[in-house]
Amino acid sequence: MTSHTPQTLPDGRLVPLMTGDERPMLESWLAFHRATLELKCAGLDDAQARLVSAEPSALTLLGLVQHLAEVERNWFQRGFAGLDVPLVYEEETGYALDPGRGLDEALGVWRREVARGQELCAGRALDDTGVIPDGPMAGIEVSLRWVLLHMLEEYARHNGHADILRERIDGVTGA
């Protein structure tokens, strides 16, 4: 039996599509991973979002949210769309914490970066291309398909980190 009715997990996240065309499946998986990041941050205060995972790592949930805002901008705006936009934060990775910036602000910035990327990709084909703007692969052409797949990998990896961080903060576990 096949169902095209969206299924929702008990935590409110939509289950990614299990059948269908490639583009909606990729986008549903990316939406799932973005929702997972938000879920890992739900109910935390700024002090909790700043707790590090385990020394010597300085990784925090707040840093992950900032980093993923930077990644969203880099791949969708700078790479795929070719826009000349500045970094979101003062350093390239986004991990550095500013004492004046809290989790709610960082999540708001991240949501805006997600929305802007979605705008730029709307109506574009998976085979449409952009160019990697900098780094060791600067100048290499990439398709929207590649960018979406890379973003899935990026979120999956960092959501694993977020899961460990959240468990360390208050014992909450789960996908």
N, CA, C and O of each residue as an XYZ file, in Angstrom:
700
protein
N       0.842     -1.173      0.000
C       0.000      0.000      0.000
C       0.892      1.242      0.000
O       1.798      1.359      0.825
N       0.639      2.143     -0.902
C       1.406      3.384     -0.939
C       0.529      4.531     -0.465
O      -0.680      4.556     -0.696
N       1.158      5.460      0.188
C       0.441      6.618      0.695
C       1.249      7.864      0.383
O       2.454      7.924      0.627
N       0.566      8.847     -0.157
C       1.223     10.112     -0.436
C       0.817     11.165      0.581
O       1.177     12.336      0.456
N       0.056     10.734      1.603
C      -0.305     11.626      2.683
C       0.913     11.791      3.579
O       1.484     10.796      4.028
N       1.319     13.019      3.845
C       2.490     13.209      4.702
C       2.283     12.564      6.076
O       1.236     12.715      6.705
N       3.294     11.856      6.509
C       3.274     11.209      7.822
C       4.096     12.060      8.786
O       5.145     12.594      8.424
N       3.606     12.177     10.006
C       4.279     12.985     11.006
C       4.732     12.110     12.162
O       3.987     11.253     12.638
N       5.950     12.334     12.603
C       6.472     11.644     13.778
C       5.861     12.249     15.042
O       5.373     13.379     15.007
N       5.881     11.523     16.148
C       5.325     12.067     17.394
C       5.928     13.412     17.809
O       5.267     14.199     18.487
N       7.174     13.683     17.409
C       7.810     14.959     17.772
C       7.438     16.093     16.819
O       7.902     17.220     16.997
N       6.609     15.815     15.812
C       6.132     16.853     14.907
C       6.846     16.937     13.572
O       6.380     17.636     12.672
N       7.969     16.241     13.422
C       8.684     16.300     12.148
C       7.967     15.469     11.100
O       7.423     14.405     11.397
N       7.975     15.969      9.862
C       7.422     15.212      8.743
C       8.395     14.114      8.347
O       9.600     14.346      8.248
N       7.869     12.924      8.123
C       8.692     11.815      7.647
C       9.065     12.110      6.199
O       8.194     12.459      5.402
N      10.345     11.978      5.841
C      10.739     12.217      4.448
C       9.996     11.260      3.500
O       9.640     10.141      3.869
N       9.780     11.734      2.283
C       9.109     10.907      1.282
C       9.871      9.609      1.063
O      11.102      9.597      1.039
N       9.153      8.548      0.908
C       9.768      7.239      0.690
C       9.631      6.782     -0.752
O      10.297      5.837     -1.176
N       8.781      7.442     -1.495
C       8.610      7.172     -2.921
C       8.394      8.500     -3.620
O       8.070      9.504     -2.988
N       8.575      8.493     -4.915
C       8.288      9.701     -5.679
C       9.471     10.179     -6.487
O      10.482      9.489     -6.619
N       9.323     11.364     -7.020
C      10.360     11.959     -7.847
C      11.552     12.396     -7.003
O      11.436     12.647     -5.803
N      12.692     12.477     -7.665
C      13.953     12.773     -6.982
C      13.941     14.107     -6.231
O      14.321     14.155     -5.061
N      13.520     15.163     -6.872
C      13.579     16.500     -6.251
C      12.756     16.569     -4.969
O      13.279     16.994     -3.939
N      11.480     16.164     -4.994
C      10.726     16.210     -3.739
C      11.322     15.311     -2.650
O      11.249     15.639     -1.466
N      11.908     14.186     -3.050
C      12.519     13.319     -2.047
C      13.734     13.998     -1.412
O      13.886     13.982     -0.190
N      14.595     14.591     -2.236
C      15.768     15.288     -1.702
C      15.347     16.429     -0.781
O      15.901     16.599      0.305
N      14.368     17.204     -1.223
C      13.921     18.346     -0.426
C      13.254     17.902      0.874
O      13.400     18.561      1.904
N      12.520     16.781      0.830
C      11.868     16.311      2.061
C      12.900     15.807      3.064
O      12.734     15.993      4.269
N      13.962     15.172      2.576
C      15.024     14.728      3.485
C      15.767     15.920      4.077
O      16.115     15.909      5.258
N      16.012     16.949      3.266
C      16.685     18.134      3.793
C      15.796     18.830      4.817
O      16.288     19.289      5.848
N      14.492     18.915      4.549
C      13.558     19.507      5.515
C      13.554     18.706      6.821
O      13.488     19.284      7.906
N      13.622     17.390      6.716
C      13.663     16.530      7.897
C      14.911     16.822      8.734
O      14.834     16.941      9.957
N      16.046     16.934      8.070
C      17.286     17.198      8.807
C      17.300     18.596      9.412
O      17.821     18.793     10.509
N      16.735     19.559      8.711
C      16.645     20.901      9.286
C      15.740     20.879     10.521
O      16.058     21.492     11.540
N      14.620     20.176     10.425
C      13.702     20.062     11.573
C      14.371     19.334     12.734
O      14.102     19.637     13.897
N      15.234     18.383     12.426
C      15.956     17.657     13.474
C      16.883     18.600     14.229
O      16.969     18.530     15.455
N      17.576     19.481     13.513
C      18.435     20.458     14.187
C      17.609     21.327     15.132
O      18.009     21.559     16.273
N      16.465     21.804     14.665
C      15.608     22.627     15.521
C      15.143     21.846     16.738
O      15.107     22.382     17.846
N      14.790     20.590     16.542
C      14.343     19.742     17.640
C      15.436     19.595     18.700
O      15.147     19.597     19.897
N      16.683     19.469     18.263
C      17.795     19.321     19.205
C      17.998     20.581     20.043
O      18.569     20.521     21.132
N      17.532     21.714     19.539
C      17.686     22.982     20.254
C      16.448     23.359     21.068
O      16.499     24.286     21.877
N      15.359     22.660     20.865
C      14.079     23.022     21.490
C      14.168     22.975     23.012
O      14.655     22.007     23.597
N      13.685     24.043     23.632
C      13.587     24.090     25.082
C      14.868     24.418     25.816
O      14.890     24.403     27.046
N      15.928     24.713     25.099
C      17.200     25.023     25.757
C      17.338     26.526     25.965
O      16.823     27.325     25.182
N      18.035     26.897     27.028
C      18.359     28.304     27.223
C      19.751     28.570     26.651
O      20.437     27.646     26.213
N      20.154     29.818     26.658
C      21.440     30.183     26.055
C      22.625     29.498     26.724
O      23.571     29.090     26.051
N      22.576     29.373     28.027
C      23.691     28.725     28.733
C      23.799     27.262     28.310
O      24.905     26.766     28.093
N      22.685     26.576     28.191
C      22.714     25.173     27.760
C      23.232     25.056     26.334
O      24.009     24.152     26.027
N      22.809     25.962     25.462
C      23.232     25.920     24.055
C      24.725     26.194     23.896
O      25.299     25.919     22.842
N      25.353     26.734     24.936
C      26.789     27.035     24.912
C      27.647     25.936     25.552
O      28.874     26.032     25.539
N      27.023     24.905     26.106
C      27.790     23.825     26.735
C      28.541     23.027     25.672
O      27.983     22.681     24.631
N      29.799     22.745     25.944
C      30.613     21.990     24.992
C      30.376     20.498     25.153
O      29.958     20.026     26.211
N      30.649     19.773     24.090
C      30.413     18.332     24.093
C      31.385     17.611     25.016
O      30.974     17.023     26.016
N      32.637     17.652     24.694
C      33.669     16.991     25.494
C      35.010     17.573     25.101
O      35.302     17.743     23.917
N      35.823     17.878     26.096
C      37.148     18.425     25.804
C      37.960     17.413     25.014
O      37.824     16.213     25.254
N      38.786     17.839     24.095
C      39.198     19.215     23.856
C      38.278     19.971     22.894
O      38.544     21.133     22.585
N      37.210     19.344     22.419
C      36.309     20.001     21.476
C      35.615     21.194     22.121
O      35.254     21.156     23.298
N      35.434     22.250     21.341
C      34.688     23.419     21.798
C      33.312     23.460     21.132
O      32.642     24.493     21.166
N      32.887     22.359     20.533
C      31.629     22.290     19.800
C      30.431     22.485     20.722
O      30.344     21.869     21.784
N      29.505     23.352     20.303
C      28.274     23.633     21.051
C      27.092     23.604     20.094
O      27.265     23.704     18.879
N      25.884     23.467     20.649
C      24.696     23.536     19.796
C      24.559     24.916     19.159
O      24.198     25.027     17.987
N      24.845     25.963     19.926
C      24.795     27.316     19.374
C      25.778     27.448     18.211
O      25.436     28.009     17.171
N      26.984     26.937     18.382
C      27.965     26.966     17.298
C      27.502     26.177     16.085
O      27.737     26.598     14.952
N      26.849     25.043     16.297
C      26.336     24.256     15.164
C      25.272     25.019     14.398
O      25.278     25.018     13.167
N      24.362     25.666     15.102
C      23.314     26.451     14.430
C      23.953     27.555     13.593
O      23.573     27.766     12.441
N      24.921     28.255     14.171
C      25.613     29.316     13.441
C      26.350     28.750     12.236
O      26.295     29.321     11.146
N      27.034     27.639     12.428
C      27.775     27.011     11.338
C      26.830     26.629     10.194
O      27.142     26.859      9.026
N      25.687     26.052     10.529
C      24.768     25.627      9.472
C      24.114     26.817      8.776
O      23.740     26.703      7.609
N      23.965     27.941      9.448
C      23.523     29.165      8.770
C      24.579     29.582      7.749
O      24.251     29.977      6.630
N      25.839     29.492      8.143
C      26.944     29.832      7.233
C      26.974     28.878      6.042
O      27.166     29.305      4.903
N      26.785     27.592      6.307
C      26.782     26.574      5.248
C      25.624     26.809      4.278
O      25.798     26.716      3.063
N      24.451     27.112      4.816
C      23.287     27.404      3.958
C      23.616     28.561      3.013
O      23.371     28.469      1.810
N      24.166     29.638      3.551
C      24.497     30.802      2.721
C      25.559     30.449      1.690
O      25.442     30.802      0.517
N      26.592     29.755      2.137
C      27.696     29.448      1.240
C      27.247     28.620      0.039
O      27.567     28.957     -1.101
N      26.514     27.548      0.286
C      26.186     26.651     -0.821
C      25.035     27.134     -1.678
O      25.085     26.964     -2.896
N      24.003     27.724     -1.107
C      22.860     28.138     -1.917
C      23.030     29.533     -2.505
O      22.728     29.746     -3.680
N      23.503     30.478     -1.717
C      23.627     31.843     -2.228
C      24.938     32.076     -2.965
O      24.944     32.524     -4.111
N      26.042     31.771     -2.305
C      27.340     32.061     -2.900
C      27.687     31.065     -4.006
O      28.113     31.469     -5.087
N      27.509     29.770     -3.748
C      27.882     28.743     -4.721
C      26.874     28.582     -5.830
O      27.166     28.885     -6.987
N      25.687     28.107     -5.491
C      24.702     27.803     -6.522
C      24.211     29.054     -7.251
O      24.189     29.079     -8.481
N      23.818     30.085     -6.515
C      23.256     31.286     -7.150
C      24.311     32.288     -7.601
O      24.000     33.208     -8.358
N      25.568     32.125     -7.144
C      26.638     33.020     -7.577
C      26.543     34.426     -7.014
O      27.074     35.363     -7.609
N      25.877     34.592     -5.877
C      25.731     35.919     -5.284
C      26.983     36.294     -4.492
O      27.617     35.445     -3.866
N      27.315     37.555     -4.532
C      28.455     38.075     -3.777
C      27.927     38.588     -2.444
O      27.676     39.782     -2.282
N      27.762     37.678     -1.496
C      27.256     38.036     -0.172
C      28.339     37.763      0.862
O      29.143     36.846      0.695
N      28.363     38.558      1.928
C      29.388     38.369      2.957
C      29.100     37.144      3.817
O      28.040     36.526      3.713
N      30.052     36.811      4.654
C      29.835     35.764      5.640
C      28.679     36.173      6.548
O      28.417     37.362      6.729
N      28.004     35.207      7.106
C      26.933     35.484      8.063
C      27.538     36.002      9.363
O      27.049     36.967      9.952
N      28.605     35.347      9.798
C      29.264     35.692     11.050
C      30.682     36.182     10.769
O      31.138     36.191      9.626
N      31.359     36.585     11.822
C      32.663     37.220     11.655
C      33.794     36.280     11.285
O      34.861     36.729     10.866
N      33.578     34.992     11.431
C      34.623     34.062     11.011
C      33.990     32.990     10.127
O      32.802     32.690     10.242
N      34.785     32.438      9.267
C      34.307     31.621      8.147
C      33.438     30.428      8.517
O      32.486     30.135      7.793
N      33.718     29.733      9.601
C      32.966     28.515      9.904
C      31.674     28.781     10.654
O      30.746     27.974     10.590
N      31.597     29.911     11.373
C      30.406     30.214     12.153
C      30.402     29.641     13.555
O      29.491     29.922     14.334
N      31.404     28.843     13.891
C      31.411     28.185     15.199
C      31.681     29.120     16.378
O      31.247     28.837     17.495
N      32.385     30.221     16.151
C      32.773     31.115     17.249
C      31.544     31.728     17.907
O      30.611     32.165     17.233
N      31.563     31.751     19.233
C      30.432     32.280     19.986
C      30.685     33.727     20.387
O      31.784     34.091     20.806
N      29.652     34.537     20.251
C      29.674     35.934     20.666
C      28.842     36.011     21.950
O      27.706     35.538     21.973
N      29.392     36.602     23.020
C      28.649     36.658     24.281
C      27.280     37.336     24.147
O      26.373     37.069     24.934
N      27.139     38.202     23.162
C      25.881     38.918     22.992
C      24.873     38.226     22.084
O      23.764     38.731     21.907
N      25.227     37.096     21.512
C      24.316     36.410     20.589
C      23.832     35.119     21.229
O      24.631     34.262     21.608
N      22.527     34.991     21.343
C      21.943     33.809     21.949
C      21.340     32.861     20.932
O      21.389     33.098     19.726
N      20.774     31.788     21.443
C      20.219     30.735     20.594
C      19.038     31.222     19.757
O      18.954     30.904     18.571
N      18.133     31.983     20.349
C      16.972     32.452     19.576
C      17.402     33.302     18.387
O      16.869     33.154     17.288
N      18.364     34.191     18.609
C      18.865     35.028     17.510
C      19.520     34.164     16.433
O      19.269     34.353     15.242
N      20.356     33.221     16.852
C      21.047     32.360     15.889
C      20.056     31.511     15.095
O      20.226     31.331     13.889
N      19.024     30.990     15.758
C      18.007     30.215     15.038
C      17.252     31.094     14.043
O      16.915     30.643     12.949
N      16.989     32.333     14.413
C      16.325     33.257     13.491
C      17.164     33.519     12.250
O      16.645     33.530     11.134
N      18.459     33.729     12.445
C      19.380     33.938     11.322
C      19.405     32.685     10.448
O      19.308     32.775      9.224
N      19.533     31.528     11.074
C      19.560     30.257     10.343
C      18.287     30.069      9.529
O      18.355     29.676      8.364
N      17.126     30.342     10.123
C      15.847     30.205      9.396
C      15.806     31.132      8.183
O      15.308     30.746      7.125
N      16.321     32.345      8.328
C      16.352     33.277      7.185
C      17.270     32.765      6.078
O      16.958     32.904      4.895
N      18.389     32.180      6.457
C      19.300     31.623      5.454
C      18.651     30.443      4.733
O      18.791     30.302      3.518
N      17.948     29.601      5.475
C      17.228     28.472      4.863
C      16.195     29.001      3.869
O      16.122     28.528      2.735
N      15.402     29.977      4.292
C      14.350     30.524      3.429
C      14.941     31.151      2.167
O      14.396     30.976      1.077
N      16.036     31.871      2.302
C      16.666     32.506      1.138
C      17.179     31.449      0.166
O      17.023     31.599     -1.046
N      17.778     30.400      0.673
C      18.235     29.310     -0.186
C      17.078     28.654     -0.919
O      17.193     28.335     -2.102
N      15.969     28.451     -0.228
C      14.798     27.851     -0.872
C      14.261     28.745     -1.978
O      13.869     28.257     -3.038
N      14.241     30.048     -1.738
C      13.815     31.006     -2.771
C      14.677     30.892     -4.024
O      14.163     30.852     -5.142
N      15.991     30.841     -3.826
C      16.923     30.812     -4.949
C      16.857     29.515     -5.743
O      17.203     29.492     -6.924
N      16.416     28.441     -5.108
C      16.349     27.133     -5.775
C      14.987     26.862     -6.404
O      14.862     25.988     -7.262
N      13.976     27.600     -5.986
C      12.627     27.378     -6.506
C      12.618     27.533     -8.024
O      13.121     28.517     -8.566
N      12.048     26.563     -8.681
C      11.941     26.626    -10.137
C      13.212     26.271    -10.885
O      13.214     26.265    -12.116
N      14.274     25.980    -10.187
C      15.533     25.606    -10.832
C      15.596     24.087    -10.957
O      15.068     23.363    -10.112
N      16.234     23.621    -11.999
C      16.363     22.179    -12.242
C      17.539     21.612    -11.452
O      18.497     22.319    -11.140
N      17.446     20.336    -11.141
C      18.536     19.682    -10.414
C      19.849     19.721    -11.191
O      20.922     19.673    -10.590
N      19.777     19.807    -12.510
C      20.986     19.854    -13.327
C      21.522     21.271    -13.531
O      22.600     21.440    -14.101
N      20.782     22.303    -13.072
C      21.304     23.668    -13.137
C      22.560     23.741    -12.280
O      22.694     23.017    -11.294
N      23.478     24.620    -12.666
C      24.764     24.652    -11.982
C      25.132     26.021    -11.427
O      24.622     27.062    -11.840
N      26.035     25.959    -10.480
C      26.696     27.114     -9.904
C      28.173     26.778     -9.829
O      28.615     25.747    -10.335
N      28.930     27.655     -9.194
C      30.382     27.469     -9.106
C      30.824     27.622     -7.660
O      30.426     28.566     -6.978
N      31.638     26.700     -7.202
C      32.171     26.786     -5.841
C      32.999     28.065     -5.754
O      33.936     28.246     -6.531
N      32.661     28.964     -4.805
C      33.290     30.289     -4.792
C      34.707     30.350     -4.251
O      35.490     31.200     -4.675
N      35.052     29.467     -3.321
C      36.377     29.579     -2.703
C      36.793     28.250     -2.112
O      36.090     27.248     -2.242
N      37.940     28.252     -1.464
C      38.454     27.022     -0.864
C      39.227     26.196     -1.873
O      39.525     26.665     -2.972
N      39.554     24.963     -1.499
C      40.398     24.130     -2.360
C      39.720     23.704     -3.673
O      40.399     23.283     -4.611
N      38.395     23.811     -3.741
C      37.682     23.437     -4.973
C      37.114     24.659     -5.691
O      36.207     24.523     -6.512
N      37.632     25.842     -5.395
C      37.144     27.079     -5.999
C      37.139     26.976     -7.523
O      38.089     26.493     -8.139
N      36.043     27.445     -8.106
C      35.925     27.474     -9.554
C      35.314     26.225    -10.174
O      35.031     26.209    -11.372
N      35.108     25.193     -9.390
C      34.527     23.956     -9.925
C      33.012     24.103    -10.010
O      32.364     24.577     -9.077
N      32.467     23.690    -11.140
C      31.022     23.748    -11.361
C      30.326     22.628    -10.579
O      30.794     21.490    -10.557
N      29.206     22.966     -9.941
C      28.409     21.983     -9.207
C      26.938     22.150     -9.566
O      26.456     23.259     -9.794
N      26.239     21.024     -9.611
C      24.810     21.067     -9.909
C      24.024     21.284     -8.621
O      24.533     21.072     -7.521
N      22.775     21.711     -8.780
C      21.889     21.831     -7.627
C      21.725     20.464     -6.969
O      21.636     20.383     -5.744
N      21.685     19.406     -7.741
C      21.591     18.047     -7.190
C      22.765     17.799     -6.233
O      22.571     17.307     -5.121
N      23.981     18.142     -6.672
C      25.164     17.948     -5.842
C      25.053     18.764     -4.557
O      25.366     18.265     -3.475
N      24.609     20.017     -4.672
C      24.487     20.884     -3.498
C      23.482     20.288     -2.508
O      23.744     20.254     -1.306
N      22.340     19.821     -3.003
C      21.343     19.214     -2.116
C      21.897     17.965     -1.434
O      21.697     17.766     -0.236
N      22.585     17.136     -2.191
C      23.183     15.932     -1.599
C      24.245     16.299     -0.565
O      24.317     15.689      0.501
N      25.061     17.290     -0.883
C      26.073     17.737      0.076
C      25.418     18.274      1.346
O      25.888     17.998      2.450
N      24.337     19.038      1.197
C      23.652     19.582      2.367
C      23.058     18.465      3.226
O      23.054     18.563      4.453
N      22.564     17.422      2.596
C      22.062     16.270      3.362
C      23.183     15.654      4.192
O      22.996     15.331      5.365
N      24.333     15.497      3.579
C      25.498     14.939      4.285
C      25.915     15.867      5.417
O      26.225     15.409      6.517
N      25.924     17.150      5.153
C      26.338     18.136      6.156
C      25.406     18.090      7.370
O      25.865     18.033      8.511
N      24.104     18.115      7.118
C      23.144     18.071      8.221
C      23.177     16.733      8.944
O      23.119     16.703     10.174
N      23.268     15.628      8.216
C      23.284     14.312      8.866
C      24.471     14.209      9.823
O      24.329     13.737     10.952
N      25.622     14.646      9.372
C      26.824     14.604     10.212
C      26.650     15.482     11.451
O      26.908     15.044     12.572
N      26.214     16.712     11.240
C      26.097     17.640     12.360
C      24.925     17.313     13.278
O      24.971     17.630     14.467
N      23.881     16.689     12.752
C      22.798     16.264     13.637
C      23.263     15.139     14.560
O      22.758     15.003     15.675
N      24.213     14.340     14.108
C      24.824     13.356     15.006
C      25.559     14.052     16.142
O      25.475     13.632     17.297
N      26.280     15.118     15.809
C      26.948     15.913     16.845
C      25.907     16.530     17.789
O      26.069     16.522     19.009
N      24.833     17.065     17.190
C      23.785     17.708     17.989
C      23.139     16.709     18.952
O      22.783     17.063     20.077
N      22.992     15.478     18.509
C      22.399     14.445     19.362
C      23.285     14.200     20.588
O      22.785     14.091     21.708
N      24.573     14.115     20.376
C      25.512     13.904     21.487
C      25.506     15.121     22.421
O      25.496     14.971     23.643
N      25.512     16.314     21.841
C      25.487     17.530     22.654
C      24.229     17.588     23.513
O      24.297     17.874     24.708
N      23.085     17.316     22.901
C      21.830     17.388     23.638
C      21.799     16.348     24.761
O      21.333     16.638     25.863
N      22.286     15.160     24.487
C      22.322     14.129     25.527
C      23.213     14.587     26.690
O      22.884     14.351     27.852
N      24.321     15.231     26.382
C      25.219     15.732     27.435
C      24.554     16.823     28.244
O      24.761     16.913     29.454
N      23.749     17.665     27.584
C      23.114     18.795     28.270
C      22.047     18.328     29.254
O      22.061     18.714     30.423
N      21.123     17.496     28.776
C      19.993     17.152     29.658
C      19.507     15.700     29.530
O      18.449     15.349     30.052
N      20.285     14.863     28.834
C      19.928     13.470     28.746
C      18.931     13.126     27.660
O      18.605     11.953     27.475
N      18.433     14.131     26.930
C      17.464     13.861     25.869
C      18.179     13.186     24.698
O      19.206     13.666     24.220
N      17.620     12.071     24.251
C      18.199     11.327     23.122
C      17.139     11.082     22.068
O      15.957     11.355     22.280
N      17.565     10.574     20.950
C      16.649     10.216     19.875
C      16.939     10.988     18.624
O      17.617     12.015     18.640
N      16.410     10.473     17.531
C      16.623     11.087     16.219
C      15.844     12.354     16.168
O      15.866     13.052     15.155
